Amino acid sequence: MSIIRIVCIGDIVGATGQAMLKKHMASLRKQADMIVINGENSTDKGRGLSPQNVDFYKSIGVDVITSGNHIWQKKEILHVLSERSDVLRPAN
């Protein structure tokens, strides 16, 4: 039996949250097989997720981005949700 180590990080908020995640990503990656973050509060105002946020997270090694009701604040995210299976949206 193999063990899979998953790190889940909730609510990365704005540029400050993104900077902290980027700063610690190498260390997190050494400890985990998969990194999952909640990105629904990623924009600078702390509400919503933009395609640019998704690109940033993927470029630093995030495996899956989850969301919640705040994801709908940025309408440009709609095409990302229909095109990618690693950006999850709420069912409601």
C-alpha positions as CSV (number, residue, x, y, z in Angstrom):
1,M,0.0,0.0,0.0
2,S,1.3,3.4,-0.8
3,I,0.6,6.6,1.0
4,I,-0.5,9.8,-0.8
5,R,0.2,13.0,1.0
6,I,-2.2,15.9,0.2
7,V,-1.8,19.4,1.4
8,C,-5.1,21.4,1.4
9,I,-4.9,25.2,1.9
10,G,-8.0,27.2,2.4
11,D,-8.7,30.7,1.1
12,I,-5.7,32.2,-0.6
13,V,-6.7,35.9,-0.3
14,G,-5.4,38.5,-2.7
15,A,-1.8,39.3,-3.6
16,T,-0.6,38.8,-0.1
17,G,-1.9,35.3,0.0
18,Q,-0.4,34.5,-3.4
19,A,3.0,35.8,-2.3
20,M,3.0,33.7,0.8
21,L,2.0,30.6,-1.1
22,K,4.7,31.2,-3.7
23,K,7.3,31.7,-1.0
24,H,6.5,28.4,0.7
25,M,5.6,26.3,-2.3
26,A,8.9,24.6,-2.7
27,S,8.8,23.5,0.9
28,L,5.2,22.3,0.6
29,R,6.0,20.4,-2.6
30,K,8.7,18.5,-0.7
31,Q,6.2,17.4,1.8
32,A,3.2,16.6,-0.4
33,D,2.3,14.6,-3.5
34,M,-0.7,16.9,-4.2
35,I,-1.4,20.5,-3.4
36,V,-5.0,21.7,-3.3
37,I,-5.9,25.3,-2.6
38,N,-9.1,27.3,-2.3
39,G,-8.8,30.1,-4.8
40,E,-12.2,31.8,-4.7
41,N,-10.8,34.9,-2.9
42,S,-7.7,35.3,-5.1
43,T,-8.3,38.7,-6.7
44,D,-6.8,41.8,-5.2
45,K,-10.2,42.8,-3.7
46,G,-10.4,39.3,-2.1
47,R,-13.5,38.1,-4.0
48,G,-13.4,36.0,-7.1
49,L,-10.9,34.0,-9.2
50,S,-9.6,35.2,-12.5
51,P,-8.0,33.3,-15.3
52,Q,-4.7,35.0,-14.5
53,N,-5.0,33.7,-10.9
54,V,-5.4,30.2,-12.3
55,D,-2.4,30.6,-14.5
56,F,-0.3,31.8,-11.6
57,Y,-1.3,28.9,-9.3
58,K,-0.6,26.4,-12.0
59,S,2.8,28.0,-12.8
60,I,3.9,27.6,-9.2
61,G,2.8,24.0,-9.0
62,V,-0.7,23.9,-7.5
63,D,-2.5,20.7,-8.6
64,V,-6.2,21.5,-7.9
65,I,-8.0,24.8,-7.2
66,T,-11.3,24.6,-5.4
67,S,-13.9,27.4,-5.0
68,G,-17.1,28.5,-3.5
69,N,-19.8,31.1,-4.0
70,H,-17.3,34.0,-4.5
71,I,-16.0,32.4,-7.7
72,W,-19.0,34.0,-9.5
73,Q,-17.7,37.5,-8.8
74,K,-15.5,37.4,-12.0
75,K,-17.5,36.4,-15.0
76,E,-14.3,35.8,-17.1
77,I,-13.7,32.6,-15.0
78,L,-16.7,30.9,-16.7
79,H,-14.7,29.7,-19.7
80,V,-12.0,28.4,-17.4
81,L,-14.5,26.3,-15.5
82,S,-15.8,24.7,-18.7
83,E,-12.3,24.0,-20.1
84,R,-10.4,22.7,-17.1
85,S,-10.9,19.8,-14.8
86,D,-8.4,21.0,-12.2
87,V,-10.5,24.1,-11.2
88,L,-13.5,23.0,-9.2
89,R,-16.8,25.0,-8.8
90,P,-19.5,24.7,-6.3
91,A,-22.5,22.5,-7.2
92,N,-25.0,25.0,-6.1
